[in-house]
């Protein structure tokens, strides 16, 4: 069994996104545990999620004592961890004499004798835990027993997938509301800047019309996540996506904005979340940063590192950041974190000097191609 799987960073992030490691679990999980206990005629049934230090039961039937009150235990008393490590069903007839598990505290202290556990997987395939049944006496589990447990585990996985989809849709709806509010700020900023450079109303109208068209095109890139899930393969490139998002701010002229980097294909799902992140950065630049004043500049570069990461460097200069501090909290900051760190498994680093604002996004290349 692979002990490294428990601490795998991608798996732990997928587990954290479920929100199932603490608090009461969904009713569907409790129903599955009750059905399993009755169907297989066992005293104990668990829906167990396992991180790198403990297991937590989102539902349980038949437990007693501290492990029932705490709805979980440390890994010293967990057979479910072996399901995560092996990524396949664990079938134990008599744990007291099974060298795979006989030294585990659950056998000695909790009276676990027979155990049948099957993997619970995240929508992207990570094994998050185990759906299991336990008997206090030896038992030869049948093929039907295993099939019943796999079927019920699939129901739990469907519930997890549904919860994630609903959360993603809620994020998109919040972002759309947030984006509409910011739209008025961006347009007002554009009008102020355009008014300084055009002598007539006709020239101003023509220039603003082109900018608003570009802004509309950029907004169309944010599509519902449910549609992105149905699309496979690369749908755009990092260069094309960045230029389209920055076009409303004058990216094509390259007088205030410079964009350069290697060819990086972007998949359908990644394009949604990267668009959300870059749009948020561009909006803040127009409201508070390098695109909010005549002397400001924005440079966006990216490169692929030796460890198959893509480093995106966003740097704004030419503005007094002490006087134009960007908000560090609120939905915009949360959205950036959700998109980059939560959905793209990346990392955000920020550095602010008196005349420079820099954000570096480190994102796995593999995630950008999904």
Secondary structure, 3 states (H helix, E strand, C coil): CCHHHCCCHHHHHHHHHHCCCCCCCCHHHHHHHHHHHHHHCCCEEEEEEECCCEEEEEEEECCCHHHHHCCEEEHHHCCHHHHHHHCCCEEECCHHHCCCCCCCHHHHHCCCCEEEEEEEECCCCCEEEEEEEEECCCCCCCHHHHHHHHHHHHHHHHHHHHHHHHHHHHHHHHHHHHHHHHHHHHHHHHHHHHHHHCCCHHHHHHHHHHHHHHHHHHHCCCCCHHHHCCCCCEEEEHHHHHHHHHHHHCCCCCCCEEEEECCCEEEHHHHHHHHHHHHHHHHHHHHCCCCCCCCCEEEEEEEECCCCEEEEEEEEECCCCCCCCCCCCCHHHHHHHHHHHHHCCCEEEEEEECCEEEEEEEEEHHHHCC
